[in-house]
């Protein structure tokens, strides 16, 4: 099972990216709480799976992509929510 955790993590982070893109383009419209919970859980699970997978190309791809997506999510959503919280963001 450890052999496939990198591939599973990579597929999961791609699904998180698609969910984020679908929400930004308003193709899907989940509530704010649902969006935040799914994004945070997806990023944490993907990071955990990639960290636990065996070394190789899939681990590097999944780990790098999950760190990047987590950073972009934090900057684009959470930090902007904190800064503009009083302005209806």
C-alpha positions as CSV (number, residue, x, y, z in Angstrom):
1,X,0.0,0.0,0.0
2,X,2.9,2.3,0.8
3,X,3.9,2.0,-2.8
4,X,0.7,3.6,-4.1
5,X,0.3,6.4,-1.6
6,X,2.3,8.9,-3.8
7,X,0.0,8.3,-6.7
8,X,-3.1,8.5,-4.5
9,X,-1.8,11.7,-3.0
10,X,-1.1,13.2,-6.4
11,X,-4.6,12.3,-7.6
12,X,-6.1,13.8,-4.5
13,X,-4.3,17.1,-4.8
14,X,-5.4,17.3,-8.5
15,X,-9.0,16.9,-7.3
16,X,-8.4,19.6,-4.7
17,X,-7.1,21.9,-7.5
18,X,-10.1,21.1,-9.7
19,X,-12.5,21.8,-6.7
20,X,-10.7,25.1,-6.1
21,X,-10.9,26.1,-9.8
22,X,-14.6,25.1,-10.0
23,X,-15.4,27.2,-7.0
24,X,-13.5,30.3,-8.3
25,X,-15.2,30.0,-11.7
26,X,-18.5,29.4,-10.0
27,X,-19.2,26.2,-11.8
28,X,-20.0,24.7,-8.3
29,X,-21.2,26.8,-5.4
30,X,-20.7,25.1,-2.0
31,X,-21.2,27.1,1.1
32,X,-18.2,28.8,2.7
33,X,-17.9,26.3,5.5
34,X,-18.1,23.3,3.1
35,X,-15.5,24.9,0.9
36,X,-13.0,25.5,3.7
37,X,-13.5,22.1,5.3
38,X,-13.0,20.2,2.0
39,X,-10.0,22.3,1.0
40,X,-8.2,22.0,4.3
41,X,-9.0,18.2,4.7
42,X,-7.9,17.5,1.1
43,X,-4.7,19.4,1.5
44,X,-3.9,17.7,4.9
45,X,-4.7,14.2,3.6
46,X,-2.8,14.7,0.4
47,X,0.2,16.0,2.3
48,X,0.1,13.1,4.8
49,X,-0.2,10.5,2.1
50,X,2.7,12.0,0.1
51,X,4.8,12.2,3.3
52,X,4.2,8.6,4.1
53,X,4.8,7.2,0.6
54,X,8.1,5.7,-0.4
55,X,10.7,7.8,-2.0
56,X,10.5,8.4,-5.7
57,X,9.1,10.6,-8.4
58,X,5.5,10.4,-7.2
59,X,6.5,11.5,-3.7
60,X,8.4,14.5,-4.9
61,X,5.5,15.6,-7.2
62,X,2.8,15.0,-4.7
63,X,4.7,16.6,-1.8
64,X,5.8,19.6,-3.8
65,X,2.3,20.2,-5.2
66,X,0.5,19.7,-1.9
67,X,2.8,22.2,-0.2
68,X,2.3,24.7,-3.1
69,X,-1.5,24.3,-3.1
70,X,-1.6,24.7,0.7
71,X,0.5,27.9,0.5
72,X,-1.7,29.3,-2.3
73,X,-4.9,28.4,-0.5
74,X,-3.6,30.0,2.7
75,X,-2.6,33.2,0.9
76,X,-5.6,33.5,-1.4
77,X,-8.4,32.4,0.9
78,X,-7.5,32.4,4.6
79,X,-5.2,35.5,4.7
80,X,-7.6,37.5,2.5
81,X,-10.5,36.5,4.8
82,X,-8.6,37.7,7.8
83,X,-7.6,41.0,6.2
84,X,-11.0,41.8,4.7
85,X,-13.2,40.1,7.2
86,X,-15.2,43.3,8.0
87,X,-15.9,44.1,4.3
88,X,-18.1,41.1,3.5
89,X,-15.3,38.9,2.2
